Amino acid sequence: MIIIVSGIVGALIGGRTAHKRGGNRKDIAQYAVGYAMAFLIVGMVLTAILDRVLSGA
C-alpha cells in the first residue's frame, strides 16, 4: 500500500515540477516516471523498515 501511494505521489510531483518549468508532454512524462521510480524506492525502504519494526524482529 505504501509503495503504490508513494509511486502515485511521486508521479504527481514530477509531472507538476516539469509543468512548472515549462516542459512539453514528453518532459512531463519523463519527470513523472523518474520521480515515481525514486519515490517507489523510498516506499519500498519504508515498507521494509515498518515490517521489521512491527514484526518485532
C-alpha positions as CSV (number, residue, x, y, z in Angstrom):
1,M,0.0,0.0,0.0
2,I,2.8,2.4,0.9
3,I,4.6,1.6,-2.3
4,I,1.6,2.3,-4.5
5,V,0.8,5.6,-2.8
6,S,4.4,6.8,-2.9
7,G,4.6,6.0,-6.6
8,I,1.5,7.9,-7.4
9,V,2.6,10.9,-5.3
10,G,6.0,10.8,-6.9
11,A,4.4,10.9,-10.4
12,L,2.2,13.8,-9.5
13,I,5.1,15.8,-8.0
14,G,7.3,15.0,-11.0
15,G,4.7,16.0,-13.6
16,R,3.9,19.2,-11.7
17,T,7.6,20.1,-11.5
18,A,8.1,19.6,-15.2
19,H,5.0,21.6,-16.0
20,K,6.1,24.5,-13.8
21,R,9.5,24.5,-15.6
22,G,7.7,24.8,-19.0
23,G,8.2,21.3,-20.3
24,N,6.2,19.7,-23.1
25,R,4.3,16.5,-22.7
26,K,7.3,14.3,-23.1
27,D,9.2,16.2,-20.5
28,I,6.3,15.9,-18.1
29,A,6.0,12.2,-18.7
30,Q,9.8,11.7,-18.2
31,Y,9.8,13.7,-14.9
32,A,6.7,11.8,-13.7
33,V,8.3,8.4,-14.3
34,G,11.6,9.5,-12.8
35,Y,10.1,10.9,-9.7
36,A,7.7,7.9,-9.4
37,M,10.7,5.5,-9.5
38,A,12.5,7.4,-6.9
39,F,9.5,7.6,-4.6
40,L,8.9,3.8,-5.2
41,I,12.3,3.0,-3.9
42,V,11.7,5.2,-0.8
43,G,8.4,3.5,-0.3
44,M,10.0,0.0,-0.5
45,V,12.5,1.0,2.1
46,L,9.8,2.4,4.4
47,T,7.8,-0.8,4.0
48,A,10.8,-3.0,4.9
49,I,11.5,-0.8,7.9
50,L,7.9,-0.9,9.1
51,D,7.7,-4.6,8.5
52,R,10.8,-5.2,10.7
53,V,9.6,-2.9,13.4
54,L,6.1,-4.2,13.6
55,S,7.0,-7.9,13.4
56,G,9.4,-7.5,16.3
57,A,12.4,-9.0,14.5
